[in-house]
Every structure is written in C-alpha cells, then in structure tokens.
C-alpha cells in the first residue's frame, strides 16, 4: 500500500497567527508533519496543500516540492477539509496517479510519531471508511456532560445519570486530529462526517496535543523544555 499523504496548511490562522510556520523548539511547525510523512512514503507521495506563499517558501526550503497552490475558493474560512482533499486527489488524477488510501496529517499535531502512523495504517483494510487517531475524552456524556431540556433544565447528555463514578461509565473517545487513514473510494462518495465504518487508533493525551490556541502553544513548549516529550 502506497498512500498519498496530504498535509493541509492554510495561511490564514486566527488563533495563532502564521502557526503552520511558527517555530516550535526552533523548527517551523509544518516540518514536524513533513518529517513523519517522509518516514512513511517518498516525497513524490507527499502533498502540502496551501494557499500561502510563505508556507510554500518554508516547505520548499525544506526540500519538499509543493505541487500546486491551493485555489482561492479553497482558502477561505468556510473551505472544508473534504473539498481540500478532493482537490488534491483530482490534481494527482490528472497526472495519472491513482491512490486507494489517503493519509491526512494536520500540521497542528507535532507530537504524533512515525509509529502512530504505521500502526494506524496497519489497522486499515479496504472494507473500512477510515482509521482515525483518538484520545479518551476528559468529559463523558454519560457522567459530566449535560444538555438543556425543553424547560431549560440540565439533563445528562446520554443516559440517565446512573453512573456514580466516571470510571464506571462507558469509555468515550474523541478525534485527536493527529492521523487519519482514509479510504479514497469512500471519500469520493461522502465527507468524513458521514463515514460509518470507522476504526480507532488510541493515542495518549500528550502525543494527541493539537495546537489551536496560544495556551496550547505554551503547553507544547513547556513539555519540550521540561523534557516530558522528546522531538
């Protein structure tokens, strides 16, 4: 299996300005994703999809050719990952390259490891829509998540509050954004949110860190400086 690895990197970041190329521990953030991608496939099968000339410059100075500049309609706040992935697949199709499997690596997950990608790939088979990196949630809808009822009163989001201890409640997972192994045939039929045949690849909370806010960035830098995580 020779997947296409797509690293989407839009230029307009509001939470952390220019975060995709902001240095983390002295290295542009996007280079962490490029490094793990290179341990899986050759450069010819790595696609950084971006609309930003500065990102293109950083990536190509790292020795990876950016195959195209993302069109304007896919560079807005409203452009979804689904359309970005299809656009990249269409580009490679015009070159005569067909892929059965796509690996999506978001640049905001710098602590994912090569082994995480390899293990997620090992759990994939063509009968699935996707294998996705997950972490156990800290908030559990059976235990400490609530919704308002028609009277405006809080009720348990799931179940009837029968669990006294969190560890007795059913285990609940959330996508961590670190790795997605996607069936291309499924993707051409529907967006990721419509997938039904999904298997999980569990990761710990540290390697699942997703950099979305300045606080996330401070946490990541602290973990590095304290030697809690090695890069």
Order of alpha helices (4+ residues) and beta strands (2+ residues): beta-beta-beta-alpha-beta-alpha-alpha-beta-alpha-beta-beta-beta-beta-alpha-beta-alpha
